[in-house]
């Protein structure tokens, strides 16, 4: 599913999702299970910030967002809203729909 969402990447380019780190999720009974779920924040960090040489603070400045909001999106403690998607897309050259699709997919898991 994420590969289909990646089709909405930067200026029509496909955003690679292979090789992204996988989250470890805590399950009932304290067992830990490796998850194949990739968060929107991981994609933001690994597919945009790192290759572009951006820090969360620099992205926040470019996008008109607070640095703490960007950090919370990256660490998965803040969902991407329509306003966030609009700001991220303007700063990173993507579509709003790209970020909203990633967030919706994460919520469906």
C-alpha positions in Angstrom: 0.0 0.0 0.0 2.8 2.4 0.8 4.3 1.9 -2.6 1.0 3.0 -4.1 1.0 6.1 -1.9 4.6 6.8 -2.9 3.3 7.5 -6.4 2.1 10.8 -5.0 5.7 11.9 -4.3 7.8 15.0 -5.2 6.9 16.4 -8.6 5.7 13.1 -9.9 8.8 11.2 -8.8 8.3 8.0 -6.9 9.4 8.1 -3.3 11.3 4.9 -2.4 10.2 3.3 0.8 12.4 0.2 0.7 15.0 0.1 3.3 13.2 2.2 5.9 13.6 1.2 9.4 10.8 -0.8 10.9 9.0 0.1 14.1 8.9 -2.2 17.0 5.6 -2.2 18.7 4.6 -3.4 22.1 1.9 -5.9 22.2 -0.3 -7.4 25.0 1.8 -9.4 27.5 4.9 -7.3 27.0 5.9 -9.2 23.9 7.6 -7.1 21.3 6.8 -7.6 17.6 8.6 -6.2 14.6 6.2 -4.2 12.5 6.3 -3.6 8.8 4.5 -0.3 9.3 6.4 2.7 8.2 5.2 5.9 9.8 4.8 9.3 7.9 7.4 10.7 10.3 9.9 8.0 9.2 9.3 8.8 5.6 9.7 12.6 6.3 13.0 12.0 8.2 14.6 9.3 6.0 13.3 10.2 2.5 13.3 14.0 2.8 15.2 15.5 5.6 18.3 13.3 5.5 18.8 13.3 1.7 18.1 17.0 1.6 20.4 17.8 4.5 17.6 19.5 6.5 17.2 19.5 10.2 13.7 19.5 11.8 14.4 23.1 12.8 15.2 24.2 9.2 12.2 22.4 7.8 10.0 24.0 10.5 11.3 27.5 9.4 10.7 26.7 5.7 7.3 25.3 6.3 6.1 27.9 8.8 5.7 25.2 11.5 7.0 25.0 15.0 10.2 22.9 15.5 8.4 20.9 18.2 5.6 20.0 15.8 8.0 18.8 13.1 9.9 16.7 15.8 6.6 15.2 17.0 5.6 14.3 13.5 8.9 12.6 13.0 8.7 10.6 16.3 5.1 9.7 15.6 3.5 11.5 18.5 1.6 14.1 16.3 -0.7 13.2 13.4 -0.3 15.1 10.1 -3.3 17.4 9.8 -4.5 19.0 6.5 -2.7 22.2 7.5 0.5 20.3 8.2 0.2 18.5 4.9 -0.2 21.9 3.1 2.9 23.3 4.8 5.0 20.2 4.3 4.1 20.0 0.6 5.0 23.6 0.0 8.3 23.2 1.7 9.3 19.9 0.2 7.7 20.0 -3.3 5.2 17.2 -2.7 1.4 17.2 -2.8 -0.8 17.7 0.2 -2.5 14.4 -0.7 0.9 12.5 -0.4 1.1 13.4 3.3 -2.6 12.9 4.0 -2.5 9.4 2.3 0.5 8.4 4.5 -1.3 9.5 7.6 -4.5 7.8 6.7 -2.6 4.6 5.9 -0.8 4.8 9.3 -4.2 5.2 11.1 -5.6 2.2 9.3 -2.9 -0.1 10.7 
